[in-house]
Amino acid sequence: MPDQQEIYFQLTPEFMDALHDALNHGDQEQVQHLVEPLHAADLADLLNKSKELDRVALITALSSALDPEVLPYLEEHVQEEVLELLGRDRFASLLPNLESDDVIDVIKDLEEEERNDLLQAMPARDRAILEQSLHYPEDSAGRLMQREMVVTPEHWTVGQAIDLIRLNVDLPKDFYAVFVVDPKYRPVGVLTVSRLLRSQREVFVNELMDKQYWPIPVDMDQEEVASLFRKYGLVSAPVINQDERLVGVITVDDVVDVINEEAEEDIMHLGGVSEKDTSSAVFETLKMRFPWLLVNLGTAFLSSFVISCFSTTIDHLVELAVLMSIVPALCGNAGTQTLTVVVRGLATKEITELNARRLAFKEIFVAIANGIIFAVITGIASALWFQHINLGITIGIAMIGNFVVAGTVGALIPIGLSKTSVDPAIASSVLLSAMTDTIGFFLFLGLASIFLL
Amino acid sequence: MPDQQEIYFQLTPEFMDALHDALNHGDQEQVQHLVEPLHAADLADLLNKSKELDRVALITALSSALDPEVLPYLEEHVQEEVLELLGRDRFASLLPNLESDDVIDVIKDLEEEERNDLLQAMPARDRAILEQSLHYPEDSAGRLMQREMVVTPEHWTVGQAIDLIRLNVDLPKDFYAVFVVDPKYRPVGVLTVSRLLRSQREVFVNELMDKQYWPIPVDMDQEEVASLFRKYGLVSAPVINQDERLVGVITVDDVVDVINEEAEEDIMHLGGVSEKDTSSAVFETLKMRFPWLLVNLGTAFLSSFVISCFSTTIDHLVELAVLMSIVPALCGNAGTQTLTVVVRGLATKEITELNARRLAFKEIFVAIANGIIFAVITGIASALWFQHINLGITIGIAMIGNFVVAGTVGALIPIGLSKTSVDPAIASSVLLSAMTDTIGFFLFLGLASIFLL
C-alpha cells in the first residue's frame, strides 16, 4: 500500500519534507514549484490535513497562484480560512473559472452575508445563475446539477449537433451525453457522445437517441438521485423543472460524492456521531457528541431504576448482580445486528414494501433461534459456575425473551421510522438499547424474584 | 416518495397485482408483455425481492424471453435458481451478449465446477478472455475492468481515430474515453470522447490528449481503485499489467458499485454482521451472526467474572449493583463514537499518516473533557438518589477513568489494526466493548471497595 500511496497520492514524506523546508525558508517560488504538479484534489488534501500554521503559510505562499479547482475539495473551515487570507475580491475572481455546481459547492456553506458579498463581487450573469441554484433546497437535484450542457432540437441531424458542439465555447469541459428537446425545451431523449461520434452526419438525432432516460425533477432529494444513478448505472441525467423543461444536468462524478456522503451519514448516525464529526474542531466535536451521550446516560439511569426495584432480591442472592449484565449486553449486540441490516437495507432500497414484512419475520425468527441457542449456552455456563440449576434456567428463559425483544425492536423500529421524517439510523439505536437493557434486567431479575427466592 | 417510486421504480402495486394475476392464470404471454418495458435493473429487483414460488413461476414464464442484462443485477442465490431453471446451455447462450466485466460478475460466485461447465459452453474466444480475467485475484482491478475499449496509436489524427470508431463493431456500447498508446501498447494519454468530437480531424491525438491520467495496476485492490475515482472525479481509467501494457478499462459505473460495497462492508462490520447478510436465507444468516454473538458472550462473562471478584463488596452495599452498569454502558457508547469516526476516516483516507497522530490526540482530549462533564452529572445524580456523597464521588472518578480508556482504545485500536491485514471495522468493536466493560466494572467496584467499605 505505501507504494500505491506514493504513486497516486503524491504527498510522499520526501515531498512533505521539501515543502516544509521551503515554507520555513519563506521560499515562495520553491513552494509554488513544488505544488504546481499536484492535482487539485491532492493540493486540497494537503491543505485539509495540514496543521493550521502550515496551512496559513502555504495559502499565503500560493496566494495568486492558487488553482481555483482546489476550492470545491476543501473542508468548510479551510475554505473560510482561504477566503479570509485571500480577501473577498481575489476569492470571487477565482470562482468564474469553476463550473456552476462547483461554485455552489464552495459558497453554499458560507454565512449568508459573506455569500451575498461574494455574489456581488461576481459578474452579473454568473450571479443570476448561482442565485437561482441557491434557491433550490439544500440536498436537492437543483443544487447538484450543472447548468452547462449540450442540447439539440429533435429535428436536427447528427452533423448539425456536432457542428454546434464544435462552435460553442460555453460548453462544459467534458460531457457524456447530448440532450434532445422538443420545441418547449422538454427532454425527449438522450444521446451518448460515443453514439454521436459513431453515427453518420445525415442521421436525425431523434432516430438515434435513447428514449429510455430518467428525467430528474429539480426538487428531488439527492439521496433519491443517487439511488437512480446507482440502480440504472447512469453517467448523466437531465434535470427538469415543474413545467418539465430541461434546466440542467447531473453527472455521475457529483453522484459518487453523494453516495459516499449518504453511506457516511448512516455509518456515523448508527455510531452516534454527526457526519461532520471528522473535520470539526475539538470544541465542536465535544458539543456534537454530548447530546447523544446524555440521552444514553438517561437510558442507563432508567436501567438502574429497574435494577433498584429488585435490590432486595439481589441482596438475597448476590450471584444475580454478577450475571445480570449478560442478558442485556448480548441482546443489545443481537439487536444491533438486526438494526444495522435493516437500516442499511432501507437506505439502499434493498428493503421496500415488496419484501419488508418477509424480512421482519426472518429477523424475528433468527432472533428466536439465536435466543434458544444462547439460552442453552448461557444457562449451562451459569448453572455450572454457581452450582445452581434454577439460576441457569432463569437466565436462559430471560435470554430467550430478551432476544425476541431485540429482534422485533431491531427490525420494526427502523421500518416504522422510515415512514416518518425521522432518520432511522439516529433514533433506532437509542430506542433499541433502552429496550434491550431495561427489559433484559427486568426479565432476569423479575423471574429470579419469582423462582429463586 | 410513493410518487417517485411509481415513476422510477416501476414496480407499482397495480403492476404487481396484474403480474400476480397473469402468473396465477399461467398466462405466459401476458407475463412477458407486462415485464417487457421494465429496465433490466427493475426486473432484477423484482426477481430478487419475490418469494421463491413467485420467482420460479416468473423465470419459467419468461424463459426464452429473459433479458441477459438482468443477470449481473441478480443476487447470488437468485442467479443459481435461474441457472437451474434455464439449464446450462440456455444460460451460457445468454452470456456473450454481456460485456466481459458483467459476465465475470455473473459467473464469479458460482461453484468452480459449474463455472467451468458454463465456460465450456461458451464460444472459445470469449472463454479465453474470461479465463484470463478470472485469473486475477477477487476484488482486484483485473476483475473490475472490461476488455472492450477504444485504443489509438499516438501518431494518429483525430480523423483516423473517429474513422476507426465508426468502422469497429466490437466496441463497448458506450465509452467515455479513448486511450492513446505507444508502440509497446503502453498508455501515454487519455482523450475524452467529447474532446475528440470537438476537435478538427487533422489534429494529432497526442497533441490533444490529457497527459495527466491514472494508470491502474491490474492487481490493485478495488477499494484503492474506488478511492482514486472518487478523489480525482474519474469517469474511466486505463488498467495496465506488470509490463505497463494496456489491458483494460474501468468505468465509473462499476466503481459506483464498489464504493457502495465498501461503505456497506464498514457499516455491516461495525454492526457485527456480514456484508452478505441481507440477501441470505434464514439458516445462513443464523450461521453468520452466531460467531460474533459468541465472542460477545465471552466478553460478557469476562465482565461477570470481574463483578464476581467484588461480590462481598456488593453484598455490603447493594446500591453498587444498581449503579454499576452505568459506567460501562456510557463509556461503551463514547468509545463507539470515537471508533466510528476513526474507522470511517481510515476507510475514506481522511485519516492518513499526515494527521493520524493529531486526530488520536483530539479523540483522547474529547474523551477526557466528556469524561469530566459526565462524571459531574452522574456523580451528582447518584449522590442525590442514594443520599450518599462518597458514592457519587466514586462513580464520578470511575467515569473519568473509563472515558479515557474508551477514547484511547477507540482511537488507537483501528489505527493500529489498519497497519495489519485485520479489518479494523470487525475487530475493533469487540475489543472496545471488552475493554470498556471490564475496566468500567473494575474501576467502579474497585474504588468502591477501597473508599466505601
Interface residues (C-beta under 8 A of the other chain):
Chain A: M1 Q4 Q5 Y8 F9 L11 M16 H39 A41 D45 K49 S50 K51 I162 I165 R166 L171 D174 F175 Y176 T192 V193 S194 R195 L196 L197 R198 Q212 W214 P217 M220 E224 L228 F229 R230 K231 Y232 G233 L234 V235 V252 D253 V255 V256 D257 I259 N260 A263 E264 D266 I267 M268 L270 G271 G272 V273 D277 T278 S279 V282 T285 L286 R289 F290 W292 L293 L294 N296 L297 T299 A300 F301 S303 S304 I307 S308 S311 I314 D315 V318 E319 A321 V322 L323 M324 S325 I326 P328 A329 L330 N333 A334 T336 Q337 L339 T340 V341 R344 G345 T348 K349 E350 I351 T352 L354 N355 R358 L359 K362 F365 V366 A369 N370 I373 F374 I377 T378 A381 S433 D437
Chain B: M1 Q4 Q5 Y8 F9 L11 M16 H39 A41 D45 L46 K49 S50 K51 I162 I165 R166 L171 D174 F175 Y176 T192 V193 S194 R195 L196 L197 R198 Q212 W214 P217 M220 E224 L228 F229 R230 K231 Y232 G233 L234 V235 V252 D253 V255 V256 D257 I259 N260 A263 E264 D266 I267 M268 L270 G271 G272 V273 D277 T278 S279 V282 T285 L286 R289 F290 W292 L293 L294 N296 L297 T299 A300 F301 S303 S304 I307 S308 S311 I314 D315 V318 E319 A321 V322 L323 M324 S325 I326 P328 A329 L330 N333 A334 T336 Q337 L339 T340 V341 R344 G345 T348 K349 E350 I351 T352 L354 N355 R358 L359 K362 F365 V366 A369 N370 I373 F374 I377 T378 A381 S433 D437
